[in-house]
Amino acid sequence: MIDSLLSDENKMFRDTVRKFAEEKIIPNVKTWEKVGQYPDEYYRHLSEMGFMGLLVPEEYGGAGGSLIDLAILCEEMGRAGVSIPLTHVSACCRAILNQGTEDQKRRYLPDMASGKKIGAYCQTEPNAGSDAGNMSSFAEKKNGYYLLNGRKVFISNGKIASVFVVLAKTEKNLPKPSKGIATFIVDRDTAGVSIGKTEDLMGRHCSSLDEIIFENVKVPAENLLIPAGSKGFKEMMIEFNSERCGNASFCVGFAQGAYDRTLRYCKERVQFGKPISEFQGIRWTLAEMAIKIQAARLLIYDALTKEKKGKIIAKEASMAKKFANEMAVWVCDQAIQLHGAYGYTADYEVERYYRDVRGWSMGGGTTQVCLNRIAHEILK
Ligand SMILES: Cc1cc2nc3c(=O)[nH]c(=O)nc-3n(C[C@H](O)[C@H](O)[C@H](O)COP(=O)(O)OP(=O)(O)OC[C@H]3O[C@@H](n4cnc5c(N)ncnc54)[C@H](O)[C@@H]3O)c2cc1C
């Protein structure tokens, strides 16, 4: 942790999250993974703690937290070995908060902040991943509503969500296809919305990536969140930079959790008559792990400190995400290695950290997309 960059309130929040994780999460994660989903009480606890509405102002029923609080929450939860619905907390709530009309905010944010309704962010399609401009979901403007048709894939927590923030084109054949993309709020119980395939994932076994199908869905005109070609779309994309920092913070947390376990293990495990932490090869690996974790954390806090001062952090957030994603995979891999064969078993949990962290370099902009963004920013 970077205490020098945290306010007293930030530190109190960190201590609260850590205590919560130690009491309510760490003792249960292994069981939850075996069952293959978080129990309802998990989301209830997150809601009671105010985490689901962390970024929502108090006037809409949220906790009024900052992006630094979000980084703290993500790191501590990652460290405990769980994920929270980041797209709910960040992408969905923030899009409605920052781009929504007063009516949309009043209708959605209080229930989302209290955890009564979980949000999912629906952008990716079978043929439009990194290339979002190629999406084929289309919402045709009718009298008083939009007729939405499309298929979204890999949607985090799609099947437990009751509110979808959906990107779909309202205009076709534009010279710049992304200019035709609008954003809608769609209720799960609207006729024509259904859940398709749930992916069988390498890790993250407690939460899901789901296909969401929209078939002749009548979306009321008052649920248009961001019209195509408006400055709101660009603003939403800028706000997503900080979501990259949330993703990176999770990775720092997973790496820290795997490292903590490894440090403990290396001090306890005796081979050749002494703890393996006394072998130089092991000591250097532990030192490398500690350096990389702290370096990733510094990149995140550099980005968020600049964001707080009003800077657009496209470059900094991409740097933080790219570095943290790869760092965490490396750290978790080393954690398994330093545990020897025990690390390859479920008993010591580091194998779960490795599997869970691997997917974070895809969601929220892949490693290569981050590199493209960084290169764009430094070359422009
Ligand atoms: C854990 C997880 C959670 C997710 N959650 C959500 C969600 O909640 N909502 C949602 O809408 N989507 C979600 N996604 C989907 C995610 O946004 C996409 O996986 C991502 O945009 C990449 O798309 P793709 O998988 O189709 O890969 P592709 O875009 O097909 O890319 C394949 C490979 O080519 C590389 N590549 C692509 N374009 C370029 C380029 N121009 N230059 C260099 N390399 C390139 C990519 O980096 C990748 O390595 C999630 C994915 C994961 C794994």
The ligand as a MOL file (V3000), in Angstrom:
LIG
                    3D

  0  0  0     0  0            999 V3000
M  V30 BEGIN CTAB
M  V30 COUNTS 53 58 0 0 0
M  V30 BEGIN ATOM
M  V30 1 C -12.8020 -11.6400 -17.6800 0
M  V30 2 C -13.4800 -10.8980 -18.8010 0
M  V30 3 C -14.5050 -10.0230 -18.5170 0
M  V30 4 C -15.1750 -9.3650 -19.5540 0
M  V30 5 N -16.2390 -8.5660 -19.2630 0
M  V30 6 C -16.8960 -7.9370 -20.2650 0
M  V30 7 C -18.0660 -7.1560 -19.9920 0
M  V30 8 O -18.5050 -7.0640 -18.8520 0
M  V30 9 N -18.6760 -6.5200 -21.0210 0
M  V30 10 C -18.2200 -6.6240 -22.3050 0
M  V30 11 O -18.8160 -6.0020 -23.1930 0
M  V30 12 N -17.1280 -7.4010 -22.6020 0
M  V30 13 C -16.4690 -8.0520 -21.6310 0
M  V30 14 N -15.3830 -8.8520 -21.9060 0
M  V30 15 C -14.9460 -8.9920 -23.2690 0
M  V30 16 C -13.7060 -8.1480 -23.5570 0
M  V30 17 O -14.0470 -6.7810 -23.5590 0
M  V30 18 C -13.1310 -8.6200 -24.8980 0
M  V30 19 O -12.6010 -9.9050 -24.6680 0
M  V30 20 C -12.0460 -7.6870 -25.4200 0
M  V30 21 O -12.6060 -6.4730 -25.8580 0
M  V30 22 C -11.2720 -8.3310 -26.5770 0
M  V30 23 O -12.1320 -8.8070 -27.5530 0
M  V30 24 P -11.9690 -10.3070 -28.0910 0
M  V30 25 O -11.9050 -11.2150 -26.9080 0
M  V30 26 O -13.0180 -10.5250 -29.0990 0
M  V30 27 O -10.5210 -10.3390 -28.7610 0
M  V30 28 P -10.1290 -9.7210 -30.1830 0
M  V30 29 O -10.4580 -8.2740 -30.2420 0
M  V30 30 O -10.6210 -10.5930 -31.2700 0
M  V30 31 O -8.5590 -9.8600 -30.0960 0
M  V30 32 C -7.8310 -11.0900 -30.2820 0
M  V30 33 C -6.3720 -10.7700 -30.0730 0
M  V30 34 O -5.9490 -9.8050 -31.0610 0
M  V30 35 C -5.4220 -8.6710 -30.4000 0
M  V30 36 N -5.7430 -7.4690 -31.1670 0
M  V30 37 C -6.9720 -7.0460 -31.5610 0
M  V30 38 N -6.8830 -5.8910 -32.2310 0
M  V30 39 C -5.5700 -5.5680 -32.2490 0
M  V30 40 C -4.8240 -4.4850 -32.7770 0
M  V30 41 N -5.4190 -3.4660 -33.4030 0
M  V30 42 N -3.4670 -4.4830 -32.6170 0
M  V30 43 C -2.8520 -5.5010 -31.9720 0
M  V30 44 N -3.5070 -6.5450 -31.4380 0
M  V30 45 C -4.8430 -6.5780 -31.5720 0
M  V30 46 C -6.0720 -8.6560 -29.0290 0
M  V30 47 O -5.3070 -7.9080 -28.0940 0
M  V30 48 C -6.0910 -10.1440 -28.7020 0
M  V30 49 O -4.8520 -10.5510 -28.2370 0
M  V30 50 C -14.7380 -9.5520 -20.8900 0
M  V30 51 C -13.6830 -10.4370 -21.1570 0
M  V30 52 C -13.0750 -11.1220 -20.1290 0
M  V30 53 C -11.9740 -12.0920 -20.4490 0
M  V30 END ATOM
M  V30 BEGIN BOND
M  V30 1 1 1 2
M  V30 2 1 2 3
M  V30 3 2 2 52
M  V30 4 2 3 4
M  V30 5 1 4 5
M  V30 6 1 4 50
M  V30 7 2 5 6
M  V30 8 1 6 7
M  V30 9 1 6 13
M  V30 10 2 7 8
M  V30 11 1 7 9
M  V30 12 1 9 10
M  V30 13 2 10 11
M  V30 14 1 10 12
M  V30 15 2 12 13
M  V30 16 1 13 14
M  V30 17 1 14 15
M  V30 18 1 14 50
M  V30 19 1 15 16
M  V30 20 1 16 17
M  V30 21 1 16 18
M  V30 22 1 18 19
M  V30 23 1 18 20
M  V30 24 1 20 21
M  V30 25 1 20 22
M  V30 26 1 22 23
M  V30 27 1 23 24
M  V30 28 2 24 25
M  V30 29 1 24 26
M  V30 30 1 24 27
M  V30 31 1 27 28
M  V30 32 2 28 29
M  V30 33 1 28 30
M  V30 34 1 28 31
M  V30 35 1 31 32
M  V30 36 1 32 33
M  V30 37 1 33 34
M  V30 38 1 33 48
M  V30 39 1 34 35
M  V30 40 1 35 36
M  V30 41 1 35 46
M  V30 42 1 36 37
M  V30 43 1 36 45
M  V30 44 2 37 38
M  V30 45 1 38 39
M  V30 46 1 39 40
M  V30 47 2 39 45
M  V30 48 1 40 41
M  V30 49 2 40 42
M  V30 50 1 42 43
M  V30 51 2 43 44
M  V30 52 1 44 45
M  V30 53 1 46 47
M  V30 54 1 46 48
M  V30 55 1 48 49
M  V30 56 2 50 51
M  V30 57 1 51 52
M  V30 58 1 52 53
M  V30 END BOND
M  V30 END CTAB
M  END
